[in-house]
Amino acid sequence: MNAEQWSPTRADAIDTTTPHSARIWNFWLGGKDNYPVDRVLGARLQESFPQIVDIARASRRFQARAVRHLAETAGIRQFLDLGTGLPTAEATHEVAQRAAPKSRIVYVDNDPIVLAHARALSTGRSEGATAFVPADLTDAETVLREAAETLDPARPIALLLLSTLGHVTDDTEAAGLVRTYLDAFPSGSHLVLCDTIETPDTRAASDEYADGGALPYVSRPADVLRSFADGLELLEPGFVSITLWRPDEPVTTTPVDQWGFVARKP
């Protein structure tokens, strides 16, 4: 569904009583598209786990660097961004279409406030295309079917799973979901993934996050996160803290507890 075809019809479609990850993430990034319930839980997590703000910012930068590399160097012209969240500067379509104006991007999210901003996501370059699928990323059948209205499944696609797979709390289910998407894409497609690695601090933060009423989000042992790239070709520097993945400037900050990779389907 193109963003132009969707418009919110009911003010109460947005649940302002339950924290939502997209809006909490927006709060950590200093945005305004959040509600008191999101700010309360976000501030509580920020107090108990201050690194979360650094993680949120580092994740956005990693996304931009990975997309830029894929568009500029790897020749990727199609991007499927799962769990895109709220619009920010240097969004996937902005980075990709700056490097390759004919790039085609499909965003996927299921939060009504994100849908309300879908029009903003559709303002890409006219040479390419930007569309939005209102769906849960776990509903791969629906996502793939609707994304195919914009993306050509016979040509390589970059699948972006950025700070979202932790919402799929079962490891086997998460791995199966990644495989379902990748199996639908041809050789030369890429997976861009980052998520929080399990440490005592991140485990406690995950527990507090769930206790606050938000959809549970789990951190995972590093080897489990790395296993999502099994069968793929890891691009250098491999599976690392996202601040260390091809930084634009010499690394001057401490690596964060969010790790990731970019990998190519052979």
Summary of the structure (lengths in Angstrom):
residues: 266
radius of gyration: 17.3
end to end distance: 30.1
largest distance: 48.1
contacts: 872
relative contact order: 0.16
helix: 42%
strand: 16%
